[in-house]
Amino acid sequence: MQKSLIMGAMMNMLLRTTFLVFLFSLYLVNPGIFHINTVECSHALENTADVYEKDSREEGEGEGSGTEFTFRGFIEFQSFFNTGTGQNFKDANKKNEIRNRLEIKYGTEDTFLFAVSNLYLFQTYLNKDAQETYAYSAERGVSRNLRISSNEGELRFDELYLNYGAENFRLRVGNQIYGWGTADAFNPTSYFNPYDLRELIFKDDDENKAGVPSISGMFFLGEYTLEAVFVPVHIPTIMAPDGNFWSFTINKDFPCPIVFDEPQELDADIGNCGYGARLSTSSGGVDISVSGYRGPDKDPIFLPYKIVGILPDVAILVKPQSYVVSMFGVDFSATLGDFVVQFEAVYSPDKMGIVELDYASPILPFKVKRSPHISYATGFNYFIPLDRFLDGHEGESIFTFEWFQSKYLGSGLNPPFFTDIITCKFEDSYFDGRTTTAIKGIFETRHGGKIFWPEIGYDFQNGLSLKLSYAGIWGEEGSAFENTSIFHYFKDNDIVMGTIRYEY
């Protein structure tokens, strides 16, 4: 079985490579067959959740009727080093990874195939010991959204869909990412795409959500846009396997150690399907949307489930469990001079939560019950006009602030894992955009957890770029599990991150 999965992944890569070589061969023989324009591709693929405006279709009538093949991508090497004291090079080195991202669009303006693939390979030749604390998955396997994963590598297609567009609508079928919501860090109204938490919050924005196999339709109704989505199967949150550098380590106030099970997919059943709709409009610099959803909750609850092992070596198994919920949301953003103000909120009448009890003598599995629940994120982006104060400053300076809260309205439930979090970021660029800097701060106000995350990058503007960052993690330990900061369980994971990227 394992050999067949590996062979399947290799055949998939071979077929994709053969297809590209074939297309390029045709282009070399007869350039008129395809119009390959990577600049045009860069613009077309800038936002994969783009909205096809009715007006632009009318203006471009008669253009783009031919078949085009466009592509772009990058290859990068990324390495993580833990900054804990008393470690040698091999002990501190936690990650050495090559990542290749490829975006392809093939077809006409209205009918095309769009694909985004990410291939990850862990480089053990630099440090074999690093593989012991970093694995993509506990076992080899293929998930419902075509994520092919093993201990030492992974191939995923977070976007792989067919698009058909007409004057007043467009339809898509396949793996998709939905950019619902307006907030920068936490998006309560982004119902469909589960998070990839295998590196906590340190994955790039273009890889921290998993695509879902789905059918979507967008309808242009004058000043309004209606998008409807149907997801036939559940895709769970992705978590680091037990024993990884980024896996949860929770032993506080429990009678025995805690181990986490792999997130489980809900059965392929009509009752576990996800579906929702979003109605949006814009007026006077204000974008506003209302939305609704029914389906699996993308935020699982971590349910202490049973005792595993044989005495005296026993542990409590915690299952990341998903339940079907209903949600209703609203989001808006408004431009006010140099500020962009954002807000989004969701109400659920039936979100599942874990009932409070005495952790010193737990009864397994813990009880769960449904409760009304709200979550919201609000903040702003301030485009700082530094050129008014610093002569010759040509870069773009932005300060971002966001407050996120998730709360059960019913009594007797443990609070959600992620709540009461402030996110701040200042970013600037210098020397014609070659040098970029950012300082990020994440604060959990309920229990005093925080992350300090400075970053500096340099773009050679020939496709090659470098980035170096550091993340310091602090978290207060409370008197009980529910009173302890979520960041406390990663307080020893301070890291230095280095990335070399070449875009093509």
C-alpha positions in Angstrom: 0.0 0.0 0.0 2.8 2.4 1.0 4.7 1.6 -2.2 1.7 2.2 -4.3 1.1 5.6 -2.8 4.7 6.6 -3.4 4.5 5.4 -7.0 1.2 7.3 -7.4 2.8 10.5 -6.3 5.8 10.0 -8.5 3.6 9.2 -11.5 1.5 12.3 -10.8 4.6 14.5 -10.8 5.9 12.7 -13.9 2.7 13.3 -15.8 2.6 17.0 -14.8 6.2 17.5 -15.9 5.6 15.6 -19.2 2.6 17.8 -19.8 4.6 21.0 -19.3 7.4 19.7 -21.6 4.9 18.8 -24.2 3.3 22.2 -24.2 6.6 24.0 -24.3 7.6 21.8 -27.3 4.5 22.8 -29.1 5.3 26.5 -28.4 8.8 26.2 -29.7 7.5 24.5 -32.9 4.6 26.9 -33.4 4.5 30.0 -31.1 1.0 30.8 -32.4 -0.6 27.9 -30.7 -0.2 29.3 -27.2 0.3 32.8 -25.9 2.7 32.5 -23.0 3.0 35.7 -21.0 4.4 35.4 -17.5 3.8 39.1 -16.8 0.1 38.7 -17.7 0.0 35.5 -15.7 1.4 37.3 -12.6 -1.4 39.8 -12.8 -4.1 37.2 -13.5 -3.0 34.9 -10.6 -2.4 37.7 -8.1 -5.7 36.9 -6.3 -7.1 33.4 -7.0 -10.4 34.3 -5.4 -10.9 37.2 -7.9 -14.3 38.5 -8.9 -15.0 38.7 -12.6 -16.6 42.1 -13.0 -19.4 42.4 -15.5 -18.2 45.8 -16.8 -14.7 44.4 -17.5 -16.3 41.6 -19.6 -18.2 44.1 -21.7 -15.1 46.3 -22.2 -13.0 43.3 -23.2 -15.5 41.9 -25.6 -13.8 40.2 -28.5 -10.5 39.9 -26.6 -9.0 36.9 -25.0 -11.0 34.4 -27.1 -7.9 32.3 -27.8 -6.5 29.6 -25.7 -3.7 30.7 -23.3 -1.2 28.8 -21.1 0.3 30.9 -18.3 2.3 30.0 -15.3 4.4 31.3 -12.4 5.9 29.9 -9.3 8.9 29.8 -7.0 11.3 27.4 -5.4 12.6 28.1 -1.9 14.7 26.6 0.9 13.7 27.2 4.5 15.4 26.3 7.7 14.4 26.6 11.4 16.7 26.7 14.4 15.5 26.5 18.0 17.3 29.1 20.1 17.1 27.2 23.4 20.4 27.1 25.3 22.6 24.0 25.7 22.0 22.7 22.2 24.5 21.8 19.4 23.8 22.5 15.8 22.0 19.2 15.1 19.8 19.5 18.2 18.8 23.1 17.4 18.2 22.5 13.7 14.4 21.6 13.5 13.6 22.1 9.8 15.3 21.9 6.4 12.8 22.1 3.6 12.6 22.6 -0.1 9.3 23.9 -1.3 8.2 24.3 -4.9 5.0 26.2 -5.6 3.6 26.2 -9.2 0.5 28.1 -10.4 -0.9 27.2 -13.8 -3.8 28.6 -15.8 -4.8 27.0 -19.1 -7.7 27.9 -21.3 -9.7 30.9 -22.5 -10.7 34.0 -20.5 -14.0 32.4 -19.5 -13.2 28.7 -19.5 -10.0 27.5 -18.0 -8.2 25.1 -15.7 -6.5 26.6 -12.7 -4.1 24.7 -10.5 -1.8 25.6 -7.5 0.5 22.8 -6.4 3.0 22.8 -3.5 5.6 20.2 -3.3 7.5 19.9 0.1 10.7 17.8 0.5 12.5 17.5 3.8 16.2 17.6 3.4 17.7 14.9 5.7 21.2 15.1 4.1 21.8 18.4 6.0 20.8 16.9 9.4 19.3 13.4 9.7 18.4 14.1 13.3 16.0 16.9 12.3 13.6 14.4 10.8 12.9 13.0 14.3 11.1 16.2 15.4 9.6 17.3 12.0 7.2 15.1 10.0 4.5 16.1 7.6 2.2 13.3 8.7 2.4 10.2 11.0 1.6 7.8 8.1 1.6 7.9 4.3 -1.7 8.6 2.8 -3.9 10.6 0.4 -6.6 12.8 1.8 -9.9 13.8 0.2 -8.5 17.0 -1.2 -5.6 15.3 -2.9 -3.0 16.1 -0.2 -0.4 13.3 -0.7 1.6 13.2 2.5 4.3 11.1 4.2 6.8 11.5 7.0 9.4 13.1 4.8 7.5 14.9 2.0 4.1 16.2 0.8 2.4 17.2 -2.4 -0.8 19.2 -2.1 -3.3 20.8 -4.6 -5.1 23.5 -2.5 -6.5 24.9 -5.7 -7.3 22.7 -8.7 -10.5 23.6 -10.4 -12.3 24.1 -13.7 -13.8 27.6 -14.3 -16.7 28.5 -16.6 -17.7 32.1 -16.8 -20.4 34.0 -18.7 -21.7 37.6 -18.6 -23.5 37.4 -15.3 -22.1 34.4 -13.5 -19.1 32.1 -13.1 -19.0 28.4 -11.9 -16.0 26.5 -10.5 -15.6 22.8 -9.7 -12.7 21.4 -7.8 -10.4 22.2 -4.9 -10.8 25.9 -3.9 -9.7 28.5 -1.3 -12.4 31.0 -0.3 -11.3 34.5 0.7 -14.4 35.4 2.7 -14.0 38.0 5.4 -12.1 41.3 5.8 -9.9 40.8 8.8 -6.1 40.3 8.4 -5.3 37.6 11.0 -8.5 35.8 12.1 -11.5 35.4 9.8 -14.6 34.2 11.6 -16.7 34.3 8.3 -14.1 32.2 6.4 -16.2 29.0 7.1 -14.9 26.5 4.6 -11.1 26.2 4.6 -9.5 24.5 7.6 -6.2 25.8 9.1 -2.9 24.1 8.7 -1.5 24.3 12.3 1.6 22.1 11.8 3.8 25.2 12.5 1.4 27.0 14.8 1.0 30.4 13.1 4.4 30.5 11.3 3.3 29.2 7.9 3.1 31.7 5.1 -0.3 33.2 4.3 -0.5 31.3 1.0 -0.2 27.9 2.7 -1.9 28.2 6.1 -5.3 27.1 4.8 -6.2 23.8 3.1 -8.3 23.7 -0.1 -11.6 21.9 -0.1 -13.2 20.0 -3.0 -16.3 22.0 -3.8 -18.7 23.5 -6.3 -19.1 27.3 -6.2 -21.1 29.8 -8.2 -20.8 33.6 -8.3 -23.7 35.6 -9.7 -23.4 39.3 -10.6 -26.7 41.0 -9.8 -26.3 44.7 -10.6 -24.7 46.3 -7.6 -24.7 43.0 -5.7 -22.6 39.8 -5.9 -23.9 36.5 -4.6 -21.5 33.5 -4.1 -22.9 30.1 -3.2 -20.6 27.1 -2.2 -21.3 23.4 -1.7 -18.6 21.1 -0.1 -19.6 17.5 -0.3 -17.0 16.0 2.1 -15.4 17.2 5.3 -11.7 18.3 5.3 -10.4 18.5 8.9 -7.8 20.8 10.4 -4.2 19.7 9.8 -2.1 19.3 12.9 1.5 18.3 13.7 1.8 14.5 14.5 2.5 13.6 18.1 6.1 14.0 19.0 6.9 16.8 16.5 8.6 20.1 17.4 5.2 21.9 16.9 2.9 19.3 18.5 1.0 20.2 21.7 2.7 19.1 25.0 0.1 19.3 27.8 0.7 17.7 31.1 -0.4 20.4 33.5 -2.9 19.3 36.2 -3.7 16.0 34.5 -3.1 12.7 36.3 -1.1 11.4 33.3 0.5 12.6 30.1 -1.6 13.9 27.1 -1.3 12.6 23.6 -3.2 14.0 20.6 -4.9 11.9 18.0 -4.9 12.8 14.3 -8.0 15.0 13.3 -10.6 12.7 11.9 -12.7 13.2 8.8 -16.4 13.1 9.3 -18.2 10.3 7.3 -19.1 11.1 3.7 -22.8 11.6 4.4 -25.3 14.2 3.2 -25.7 15.3 6.8 -21.9 16.2 7.0 -21.9 18.3 3.8 -21.1 22.0 4.0 -22.9 24.7 2.2 -23.2 28.5 2.4 -23.8 31.7 0.6 -22.5 35.3 0.8 -24.1 38.5 -0.6 -21.8 41.4 -1.1 -22.0 45.0 -2.3 -19.9 48.1 -2.4 -20.8 51.8 -2.1 -18.9 54.9 -1.3 -15.7 53.2 -0.3 -17.5 50.7 1.9 -17.6 47.0 1.2 -20.2 45.0 3.1 -21.3 41.3 3.1 -23.7 39.0 4.9 -23.3 35.3 4.9 -24.7 32.0 6.2 -23.3 28.5 6.6 -24.3 25.0 7.6 -21.7 22.2 7.8 -18.7 20.9 9.7 -17.1 23.5 12.0 -13.6 24.3 10.7 -12.4 24.9 14.3 -12.4 21.5 16.1 -12.8 21.1 19.9 -10.0 19.1 21.6 -11.9 16.4 23.5 -10.2 14.3 26.1 -11.5 10.9 25.0 -9.9 7.8 26.7 -7.0 6.2 28.4 -4.4 4.6 26.2 -1.5 2.3 27.0 -0.8 -0.2 29.7 -0.1 0.6 33.3 2.0 2.3 34.4 2.7 3.8 31.0 -0.7 5.3 30.3 -1.8 8.6 28.7 -5.0 10.5 28.0 -5.9 10.5 24.3 -7.3 13.9 23.1 -9.3 13.8 19.9 -9.6 17.0 17.7 -13.4 16.5 17.1 -15.5 18.3 14.5 -19.3 18.8 14.6 -21.9 20.2 12.2 -23.0 23.7 13.1 -25.0 26.6 11.7 -23.4 30.1 11.4 -24.5 33.6 10.3 -22.1 36.4 9.7 -21.5 39.9 8.5 -18.3 41.7 7.5 -17.4 45.1 6.2 -14.4 47.3 5.4 -14.3 51.1 4.9 -11.6 53.5 3.6 -11.3 56.6 5.8 -8.4 58.7 4.5 -5.2 56.8 5.4 -7.1 54.2 7.4 -8.9 51.0 6.2 -11.3 49.9 9.0 -12.4 46.3 9.1 -14.9 44.2 11.0 -16.4 40.8 10.8 -18.6 38.8 13.2 -20.3 35.4 13.3 -23.2 34.1 15.5 -23.8 30.4 15.9 -26.9 29.1 17.7 -25.5 25.5 18.1 -21.7 25.5 18.4 -20.3 22.6 20.4 -18.2 23.0 23.5 -16.6 21.0 26.3 -18.4 21.0 29.6 -16.4 22.2 32.6 -15.3 19.6 35.2 -12.6 18.7 37.7 -9.5 17.9 35.7 -7.9 16.3 38.8 -10.3 13.4 38.5 -11.6 13.4 34.9 -14.4 11.2 33.6 -13.7 10.2 30.0 -14.8 11.1 27.5 -15.5 14.6 28.6 -19.1 15.7 28.1 -19.9 18.1 25.3 -23.0 20.3 24.7 -24.2 22.9 22.2 -24.4 26.6 23.1 -24.9 29.9 21.3 -21.6 31.4 20.4 -20.2 34.6 18.9 -16.8 35.4 17.4 -15.6 38.6 15.9 -12.5 40.4 14.6 -12.1 44.1 14.3 -9.2 46.4 13.4 -7.6 48.7 10.9 -4.7 49.2 8.5 -3.0 52.6 8.7 -1.0 53.6 5.7 1.5 55.8 7.4 2.6 58.8 5.2 6.2 58.7 6.2 7.2 60.6 3.1 5.8 63.7 4.8 8.3 63.4 7.6 11.3 61.6 6.0 12.6 63.2 2.8 13.2 60.6 0.1 11.3 57.8 1.8 9.7 55.9 -1.1 8.5 52.7 0.6 5.0 51.9 1.8 4.6 52.0 5.6 1.6 50.2 7.1 0.5 49.6 10.7 -2.0 46.9 11.3 -4.1 46.3 14.4 -6.7 43.6 15.1 -8.6 42.3 18.1 -10.2 38.8 18.0 -12.5 37.2 20.5 -14.4 33.9 20.5 -17.0 33.3 23.3 -19.7 30.8 24.3 -22.9 32.6 25.4 -24.0 29.6 27.4 -22.7 28.8 30.9 -20.6 25.8 32.1 -18.3 25.5 29.1 -14.6 25.7 28.8 -13.6 28.8 26.7 -12.2 28.3 23.1 -8.5 27.7 22.7 -8.0 30.8 20.6 -9.6 33.9 21.9 -8.9 37.4 23.3 -5.9 37.9 20.9 -4.5 41.2 19.8 -2.4 41.2 16.6 -0.1 44.1 15.6 2.2 44.5 12.7 4.4 47.4 11.4 5.9 46.9 7.9 8.0 49.2 5.8 10.2 49.0 2.7 13.3 50.9 1.6 15.7 51.3 -1.3 13.1 51.0 -4.1 11.4 48.1 -2.3 14.5 46.0 -2.2 14.7 45.9 1.6 11.5 45.0 3.6 11.1 45.0 7.4 8.3 43.9 9.6 7.7 43.7 13.4 4.8 41.6 14.5 3.3 41.2 18.0 0.7 38.7 19.0 -0.8 39.1 22.5 -3.2 36.8 24.3 -4.7 39.2 26.8 -6.7 36.6 28.9 -3.6 34.8 30.3 -0.6 36.9 29.2 0.8 34.9 26.3 2.7 36.8 23.6 4.8 36.3 20.5 7.4 38.8 19.3 8.3 38.3 15.6 10.7 40.7 13.8 11.6 40.1 10.2 13.9 41.5 7.5 14.1 40.7 3.8 16.0 41.6 0.8 14.8 41.4 -2.8 17.5 41.3 -5.5 14.7 42.1 -8.1 15.9 39.3 -10.4 13.7 36.6 -8.9 16.0 35.9 -5.9 15.0 37.1 -2.4 16.2 36.4 1.2 14.3 36.6 4.4 15.4 36.2 8.0 13.2 36.3 11.1 13.0 35.5 14.7 10.0 34.4 16.9 10.1 34.6 20.7 7.2 32.9 22.4 6.0 33.5 26.0 3.0 32.1 27.8 1.8 32.2 31.4 1.0 29.0 33.3 -2.3 29.2 35.1 -3.6 27.3 38.1 -5.4 24.8 35.8 -5.5 23.7 32.2 -8.3 26.2 31.2 -6.4 29.1 32.9 -3.1 28.5 31.0 -2.2 30.5 28.0 -2.2 28.5 24.7 1.3 29.9 24.0 2.6 28.4 27.3 2.8 25.0 25.6 5.1 26.4 22.9 7.3 28.6 25.2 10.4 26.6 24.5 9.9 26.9 20.7 11.7 30.2 20.1 13.1 30.0 16.6 15.2 31.7 14.0 13.8 31.2 10.4 15.8 31.7 7.2 14.4 31.5 3.7 15.9 31.7 0.3 13.4 32.0 -2.6 13.7 32.1 -6.4 10.6 33.1 -8.4 10.1 32.1 -12.0 
